[in-house]
């Protein structure tokens, strides 16, 4: 089966399970999936489980191959995970940090005649930071370092790209730039999964929304089907409306919260 399929997955930290016997998929190539839900719903844990970064049991298959049975190196060839925290302020240049991510192991994107430096520069150009390549990471803002983290993920050409709140430190313009880039990368035939709190961004850019609550999937569907007033009331505890603007984009309008006086 093509795409990403999750069956009976339980994952957590130490002795605590955050998600339990979760089923999802298949998530097909060519689509951007947004994982949304309240704090502690299991969104980040699910992405980390797919990437092999937390204790996990169950089946996680990518194009029919069981990821949980692959070595860390083989899984890293196919799956890239970008954490929410920007790259540390190490004594490296922006370019060196991206080359370092590329040198972790072979890419999933086939052979490339470019040198590591050329591939890294191409990734930086794609996110609009090529002109900052020789600067120390310490000179960049938190948002710019978050973009460098995206370049570190993209440079390895993963067929499955997972990102934990990639827009959290970005201004309005860069949020749109990043979401456009992620949808473009998906359209190139890859699978992109992104944890995001902004339901407006999810509704605008995602092909599919996976709504999570208390470690379980509440809905997995196109945004206009997954995001309903009843579900958002149930999951977030808010009274809201779903309306379309004059350009047809789905908008989430929160009117009140449960328990408000």
C-alpha positions, -999 to 999 in steps of 0.1 A, spaced: 0 0 0 14 34 -10 15 62 16 18 63 54 -4 39 74 -5 36 112 -22 7 130 -25 0 167 3 24 176 9 31 213 37 56 222 48 76 251 76 86 275 89 63 303 59 44 317 33 69 305 14 63 272 4 95 254 -13 78 225 -28 43 227 -37 19 199 -41 47 174 -51 40 138 -46 64 109 -42 65 72 -33 59 46 -19 94 42 -10 96 5 20 111 -14 14 145 -27 -6 157 3 0 181 32 -16 168 64 -21 191 94 -22 176 129 -43 198 152 -58 196 186 -54 210 221 -23 209 242 -13 174 253 -35 158 226 -6 136 214 2 155 182 40 158 188 42 124 203 26 109 172 51 126 149 80 115 171 67 79 171 66 79 133 102 93 132 114 66 157 122 91 185 100 78 213 90 44 228 66 29 202 47 -3 196 23 -12 167 27 -8 130 39 22 111 42 15 73 56 37 46 47 25 11 43 -10 26 76 -10 45 75 -14 83 94 16 96 96 2 132 117 -27 118 142 -4 101 175 7 117 177 43 127 200 50 97 176 34 72 146 52 87 165 85 86 170 80 48 132 82 43 119 102 72 129 137 84 117 153 116 119 190 123 114 197 161 97 228 173 129 241 190 152 260 165 187 247 160 210 256 189 232 286 187 263 265 180 295 279 168 287 269 132 277 290 102 243 286 87 258 267 57 278 244 79 248 234 100 229 224 68 258 205 54 261 187 88 224 176 85 231 163 50 261 143 61 241 123 86 235 97 59 224 90 24 193 108 12 160 92 0 161 114 -31 184 94 -53 218 102 -66 228 139 -69 258 152 -88 260 183 -65 285 186 -37 272 187 -1 278 225 -1 259 229 -33 230 209 -20 230 229 12 230 262 -7 201 250 -28 181 242 4 189 276 19 179 293 -14 146 275 -12 138 290 22 152 324 13 183 324 35 211 318 9 224 353 16 229 344 53 248 312 45 282 323 59 268 339 91 270 322 125 238 306 136 241 328 167 235 359 147 201 348 135 167 354 152 146 325 166 124 326 135 154 326 111 169 296 130 136 279 127 139 283 89 174 269 90 159 238 108 135 235 78 165 236 54 182 209 75 152 187 69 147 195 32 183 191 22 180 153 27 151 150 4 129 128 26 98 111 11 81 117 45 87 151 61 74 157 96 74 191 113 64 201 148 50 236 148 73 250 121 55 284 121 55 290 158 83 316 158 75 332 124 58 365 115 28 366 92 47 367 60 71 339 68 42 317 80 27 319 45 61 314 29 67 282 49 32 268 43 35 275 6 69 257 6 55 227 25 26 223 1 49 226 -28 72 199 -14 41 177 -10 31 183 -45 65 170 -57 53 136 -46 62 135 -10 42 131 22 42 161 46 28 161 81 28 193 102 17 199 138 1 233 139 -20 252 165 -33 279 140 -65 264 127 -67 291 101 -34 281 86 -44 244 87 -77 251 69 -60 273 43 -30 251 34 -36 215 44 -52 189 21 -61 169 52 -67 177 88 -62 151 116 -79 163 147 -65 147 179 -78 147 215 -65 128 245 -43 106 223 -70 96 199 -81 106 163 -113 125 164 -114 132 126 -92 127 96 -106 144 65 -103 175 43 -104 207 64 -140 215 57 -151 180 68 -128 176 98 -133 211 113 -169 215 124 -183 237 152 -195 206 171 -161 189 170 -142 221 180 -166 226 209 -161 190 220 -123 191 217 -113 227 225 -143 237 247 -151 267 225 -182 281 209 -172 289 173 -184 293 137 -169 280 105 -174 305 77 -159 312 43 -144 345 34 -150 363 1 -122 343 -15 -137 310 -3 -111 303 24 -125 285 55 -123 306 86 -126 295 122 -142 322 144 -142 317 181 -171 334 200 -167 321 235 -153 295 257 -170 270 279 -174 281 315 -169 318 307 -190 342 328 
